[in-house]
C-alpha cells in the first residue's frame, strides 16, 4: 500500500488551502492509500482548541475525525508549536492522538513516504 503524507502549513480560515488539505487527506483513504497528516508551520493553528468560526467549517472538528479514517497518529511539528509559543495543551485534540515530531523525526517520516503533498 502506498503511503501519502499530507503536510498542512496554512492557518485555518485565511485561505481555502487549510480546509482543502484536510479534505484531501480524508479523501485519500478512499483510494487505498495509507495517509499520514503533519501539521507544521502556521498549520498548527488548525488544531487550536475553542475554535468558533462564523459561517465556515470548523477546522478542529475535521481534524478530530482523522483517527476514524485510520489517519493516526496526528503528527505535529514540535518546532512549529515552539515557534508560535504553543504547547500540546493548547490543542483541541486528545494528547494520545498526537505525536510530536522533532525536525529529524519529521525528515525521517517524509523520507519514508511514497508521495508528499503540501497545503
N, C-alpha and C positions, 0 to 999 in steps of 0.2 A: 504494500500500500504506500503510495506516495505521500510525503509529508509537505504541507504548506504552512509557512509561518507568516502570519499577518501582523505587521508592526503598525500600531496605532500611535501616531505622533502629533495629532491635531487636538486642540482643546474642543470640548463639546460646544455646539451651538453657534460657533463663529462662522463655520462653513459646513457644507454638506459632507465633507470628507470624513469626519468622525463617525457620523451615522452610517455612511456608505461602507466604511471599513468594518464596522460591527456586522452589518447585514451581509457583507461579502464573506466574513468568517463563518457565520451561521449557515449560509447557503453552501459553502464549500463542503460541508459534511454530507450534503445530499448527493454528492458526486463521488463518494467513496474515498475522499481524501482524509488523511489524518491532519487535523488542523491544530495549530498552536497559535495563541494570541499573546502578543507582547505589548504592554502599554509603556511607552517611552517618551521622553521629552515632555511637551505640553499635553500629550495624550494621557498622562496620569490624572489630569483634571477630570477625565471622563468617569473616573472611579470615586470621586468625592462624594461623601455622604450628604444627605439632605438636599439633593438637587430638586428644584421645583421650577422647571422651565414652563413658560406660558405658551401654549399653542404648539409645542414641539414634543417629539418623542423623548422620553426620559432616557438618557444615555445609560445611567446606572441600572435602570430596570433591564435594559437589553444586556448589559454586561453580566448581570446576575444570572441570566439563563444560560450562559456559556457552558456550565457543567452538565446541563440537561442535554446538550448536543455533543457530549463527550469531549468537550474542549476544556480540559483541565490538566494541570492547574492553570490558573490565570497568572501569566508571568508579568512582573512589574520590575522595571529597571530601578534598582536602588539609588543609583547616581541621580536619576531624574527626580526621584522623591526628595533627595537631599538638596538638589539644586533649587527646588521650589519650596523648601522649608516645610515639607510634609513628612508625615510618618504613616506607618501602616494603620494606625489608629484613626487617621483622618479619612480613611477609605470606607466605602459603604458595602464592601464585600467581606464575607467572613474570612478571617485570617487563615483558617485552614484551607481555604480555596486558592490562596495566593502563594506564589513562590517568588521571593525577591531574587533578582539576579545581579551579580556584580558585573562590571564590564567584561571581564574574562569569561564568566559563565554565559553572558549574552552572546559573545562572539562564538563560543563553542556551540550553543544552541543553533545559531544561524548557520554555522558551517555544516551542520548535520541535516539541514532542511533540503528537500529536493527543489522547492520553489519558495521564493520570498516575495511578498507584496507589501508595499508601504503606503499607508494612507495618512 
